Amino acid sequence: MLAGILCTATAVVIALISPPAVDDSVEGLLLDYRFQVRALVNPPRTSADIMIVAIDDDTLARYGRWPLPRSIQARIITRILAGRPRALGIDIFYAERQNDIEDQPLIRAVRGGSGRVVLAVGFDRVSGSPAPDYLWDAAITRIKHAGDIVDALVAGSVRIGLDRLYDGAVTGHVWSPADRDGKLRREYLFLRYDGDYYPSFGLVMASVVLGGGPGSIVIHGGRGVEVAGRFIPMDPAGRFRINYPGPDGSYKYISAADILEPDFDPVRFRGRIVLFGASALHTYDQVVTPLSARMPGVEKNAAVIDNIVNHRFIRDLPLFLSLLVILTSGLLLTLVLVRRRATTGIAASVGMVTAVVGGNCALFAFGDFYTNLFYPLVNILVISVFAIAYRYRHEEQKARDIRRIFASYVSPKIVERLVANPEEAKLGGVRREVTVLFSDVRGFTALSEKNEPEEVVAMLNEYFTAMTEVIFRWDGTLDKFVGDEILAFWGAPLAQHDHAERALRCAIEMSDCLDRLREKWRVEGRLELDCGIGLNSGEVLVGNIGAQGRKMDYTVIGDQVNLGARVEALTRSMDCRILLTEFTLAKIEQLVGRGMIGHVEFSEGEPVTVKGKEIPVMVYKLIPRPHAVHA
């Protein structure tokens, strides 16, 4: 139990620290699975207002290789703007000049957008020349709590070559590095360059669509970004998790080649949010997402815009709820495992994993709520492995102890039942109702006097072996051999509601077995042994009794045991082989009345006063007929 508590406490501490190596790799992978589960059980709808005009393979096949001539791009932009969209985002870099024939049409087309066009700007980590003066106009000027911005993305240079295109244009960066495993799960809403903060392409597009424009963007350090009255939650580095609605192709695509067809009606773009970018494979503008191995970068930006405009964010649950899940699942599982066997513990662990994972996935799939899954899941698995391994080791040791203790007392069948249900193997003293059987050899003194010791021992061993097999066949517990006497009992260590019947049938078969042995000894010319058997039922004390660490025997003691021994001694004076007390007969009376104990006769009860008893006890002779038993 202490190990489970320590493991849970460690998980809580690590969750508070939240190492980036864990959050960006393993937890990121678990988040991918939640995206995939959501796609199966509750796929979100995408905004019909967002359309992507793509330079696809068909466009390049019809109008030339990449990069597509700027004059053709200008025609596409002009046709889109003719449809009067709410905003047009051009997700293409123009990092160098070409010539006036190609550049001028593009510049005129973009300027014809009247503030509705947003251009993508490329930044790089490598230091370069200072930014052009006009780029400063794109910097975010309203920043609150700048000191709370930690680990912001820092750029060293800007990739702008066609100055006249970007001068006075609305721009946004499209640099969002992927996580450690190469998947793009987060959007950097802004980056720092040359002391200023510049908004992302998707953020600027959202500001234009919402009507506030870039001037409405406000950074709240450490908390989020406000745009046109909308608040976007973020981490201290300025990132938010992109809520991808699905794999690539989730948004409406139109081939750029179709835009240039004479019969294309630009009115399809009216009031829409349009993105213009490349999707052809060899344009190398693809990203890996939780749901796609090759999503065009322009569609990633479409998802960001959709998230902001339609307020479709992945919302982080408070940290204390995540810690509460770790504590509750860890401690509850620890309490369950310390009280259950290994096999039950496995079921409990699987149930706990199912509950935590299922609950986490349900929150994400149906509410877009996020809380860390890695820490509670690993905590459960570590506790389970440790506890189950410990329980298996403990149970194996217990099974070995049970086999060692009971192998010589009971049949292998009973041993295996005790191993499977060790709680029934109560080794300490317990009170149980049992039936005891005493069997003593008659004529043993004469046998030992007239025969060599080796022959006497051989006959006794043959006799004891045969009797032991019969006792085990009737699931009895062989207590001990005392000289030539056998003590066995039924009803412990496993409870047996029919202990009296089993003991009686065993006594009958022992008598039959002895008759067969006597016939064998007669043929061999050896002395014939006989025996007396006494049966009694009642409450006794049963358990491991002896000197701790020295010599312990699993045995029965008590007044009813002594009565059974006295009854067996009466078989000589009453000239019978099997005697049973009124207490044993009472247990099988209904069976006798229904004739279910066949091939035997019971004498009339005779009251006898045994040594140590003042009140007479009724005893009954049982006379087995040939081949009696075996029911």
HELIX and SHEET records of a PDB file:
HELIX    1   1 LEU A    2  ILE A   17  1                                  16    
HELIX    2   2 PRO A   20  ALA A   21  1                                   2    
HELIX    3   3 VAL A   22  VAL A   26  3                                   5    
HELIX    4   4 GLU A   27  VAL A   41  1                                  15    
HELIX    5   5 ASP A   57  TYR A   63  1                                   7    
HELIX    6   6 ARG A   70  ALA A   82  1                                  13    
HELIX    7   7 ASP A  100  ARG A  111  1                                  12    
HELIX    8   8 ASP A  133  ALA A  138  5                                   6    
HELIX    9   9 ALA A  146  ASP A  148  5                                   3    
HELIX   10  10 ASP A  163  TYR A  166  1                                   4    
HELIX   11  11 PHE A  201  VAL A  209  1                                   9    
HELIX   12  12 PRO A  214  SER A  216  5                                   3    
HELIX   13  13 ALA A  256  ILE A  259  1                                   4    
HELIX   14  14 PRO A  266  PHE A  269  5                                   4    
HELIX   15  15 LEU A  281  THR A  283  5                                   3    
HELIX   16  16 GLY A  297  VAL A  309  1                                  13    
HELIX   17  17 LEU A  319  LEU A  337  1                                  19    
HELIX   18  18 ALA A  342  GLY A  367  1                                  26    
HELIX   19  19 PHE A  374  PHE A  406  1                                  33    
HELIX   20  20 PRO A  412  ALA A  420  1                                   9    
HELIX   21  21 PRO A  422  GLU A  424  5                                   3    
HELIX   22  22 PHE A  444  LYS A  450  1                                   7    
HELIX   23  23 PRO A  453  ARG A  473  1                                  21    
HELIX   24  24 HIS A  499  VAL A  523  1                                  25    
HELIX   25  25 ASP A  559  SER A  573  1                                  15    
HELIX   26  26 GLU A  582  GLY A  593  1                                  12    
SHEET    1   A 6 SER A 157  ARG A 159  0                                        
SHEET    2   A 6 VAL A 117  ASP A 124 -1                                        
SHEET    3   A 6 ALA A  87  ILE A  90  1                                        
SHEET    4   A 6 ILE A 273  ALA A 278  1                                        
SHEET    5   A 6 ILE A  50  ILE A  55  1                                        
SHEET    6   A 6 LYS A 252  SER A 255  1                                        
SHEET    1   B 3 SER A 157  ARG A 159  0                                        
SHEET    2   B 3 VAL A 117  ASP A 124 -1                                        
SHEET    3   B 3 VAL A 170  HIS A 173  1                                        
SHEET    1   C 4 ARG A 142  LYS A 144  0                                        
SHEET    2   C 4 ILE A 217  HIS A 220  1                                        
SHEET    3   C 4 GLY A 224  VAL A 227 -1                                        
SHEET    4   C 4 ARG A 230  PRO A 233 -1                                        
SHEET    1   D 3 VAL A 154  ALA A 155  0                                        
SHEET    2   D 3 PHE A 190  TYR A 193  1                                        
SHEET    3   D 3 ASP A 196  PRO A 199 -1                                        
SHEET    1   E 2 ARG A 186  TYR A 188  0                                        
SHEET    2   E 2 ARG A 239  ARG A 241 -1                                        
SHEET    1   F 2 GLN A 286  THR A 289  0                                        
SHEET    2   F 2 SER A 292  PRO A 296 -1                                        
SHEET    1   G 2 ARG A 315  ASP A 316  0                                        
SHEET    2   G 2 PHE A 369  TYR A 370  1                                        
SHEET    1   H 5 THR A 477  VAL A 482  0                                        
SHEET    2   H 5 GLU A 485  TRP A 490 -1                                        
SHEET    3   H 5 VAL A 430  ARG A 442 -1                                        
SHEET    4   H 5 ASP A 530  ALA A 547 -1                                        
SHEET    5   H 5 LYS A 551  ILE A 557 -1                                        
SHEET    1   I 7 THR A 477  VAL A 482  0                                        
SHEET    2   I 7 GLU A 485  TRP A 490 -1                                        
SHEET    3   I 7 VAL A 430  ARG A 442 -1                                        
SHEET    4   I 7 ASP A 530  ALA A 547 -1                                        
SHEET    5   I 7 ILE A 578  THR A 581  1                                        
SHEET    6   I 7 VAL A 617  PRO A 624 -1                                        
SHEET    7   I 7 VAL A 600  PHE A 602 -1                                        
SHEET    1   J 7 THR A 477  VAL A 482  0                                        
SHEET    2   J 7 GLU A 485  TRP A 490 -1                                        
SHEET    3   J 7 VAL A 430  ARG A 442 -1                                        
SHEET    4   J 7 ASP A 530  ALA A 547 -1                                        
SHEET    5   J 7 ILE A 578  THR A 581  1                                        
SHEET    6   J 7 VAL A 617  PRO A 624 -1                                        
SHEET    7   J 7 GLU A 606  VAL A 608 -1                                        
END                                                                             
